[in-house]
């Protein structure tokens, strides 16, 4: 991110809702920078978002706000996350990459765990 990008691509209403007080990238905390990146991604007219650990550096309020915004996102969303709460709220399909093979599971993270448990039982 640089100052030109910040000035051209920010949605002031969304930045305000995310609680980003300042727009100087050099003095932002990790949480403020994450919130600004979220605001930029959600403000743009894009067909897809790749989100790598999007909840890192966010407090519960920020995570809940992100979840609320992503539920209205109509494009493709590819998420890499260890945040089980976030995954339960946001995803409707999980791709598991194991031994060079991708397996698709429908549902949220809790559904994925249930399906994996059923697979283990049927293999025993």
N, C-alpha and C positions, 0 to 999 in steps of 0.2 A: 504494500500500500504506500502510496506517496500522496503528498498534499494535493496535487492536481486531481488524482483519482478521487480523493476525499471530497473535494469541492464540487466535482462534476456529478458524482453518482449517489450522493446521499439524499435520503428522503427524510426531511427534518421531522415530520410527524412520527415516523417510525423510530428514528434515532432518539427522539424525546421519550417515547414509550419504553425504549430499551434502557433508558437512564444513562446515556452517554453524555456527560456534562461538557466535555471538551472534545475538540477534533484535532488535537496535536498528537500525532502517532508516537512521537518520541517520549511523551510524558504520560501516556495511557497505561493503566494497569492491564494485566492479562485479561481480566474480565471485561473491561471497557473495550479492548481491542476485539475480543470475540463478539461482543454485542454489536460493534460497528460493522464487522464483517457480515454478521447475520442481517443487519439492516440493509447493507449493500446488496447481498444476494437476493433478499426478498423484495427489494425495490425495483430490481431490473426485470425486464421482460425476457425471461429465459424459459427454455423448454425443459431444462433439467438442472439439478444441483447435486454435486458430489460433496458430501459432508463427512469429513474425517474427524471423529470425536467432537461433534458440535457442542456438547454440553460441558466440555472441560473449561474451567475457569468461570463457569456460571453458577450463581447461587440458585436455590429452589425457585425463587420468583422469576429469574431469567430463564430457567429451564421450562417452567410452566408457560411463560410468554412465548418461547420458541415453539413449544408444542402447539399452542393455540394458533400461531401464525402458519405453521407447516400443515396443519389440518386443512387450511384453505388453499394451499399451493396445488395447482392443477397439473404441473409438469411432473416429469420423472424425478424421483428422489432416491439416490443411492447413498446409504448411510453406513459408516463403519463406526461402531460404538460398543463400549462395554457397559453402558448405562442401561440396566434392565428396565427401569421405570420408563425411561424415554422410549426404548424399543417397544415396550408393551403398549404405549400410547400412540405411537406413530406408524409402525410398520404393519403391512398386511401380507408380506411375503418375506421369507428369509432364504438366502442362498448360503449353503454351507460348503466351504471349500475344504476338502479333506483328501489327501493322497492324490492330488492333481485332478480330482473329480468334483464337479459342482452338483449338489443335490438341492432341489427346490422344496421348500416347506411353506404351505399356505397358513396364514394367521399371524398373530403377534408372537412375541418372545415366549410367553407362557404356553401358547399353542405349540410352538416349536419344541419346547421341553417335553410336553406331553407326548407329542408324536415320536420324539427320540426314545422316550421311555417305552412306548408301545413297540417300537422297532427292536429294542433290546430284549423285551419279553418274547417276541415272536422268534428271535434268533436263538433263544436259550433252550 
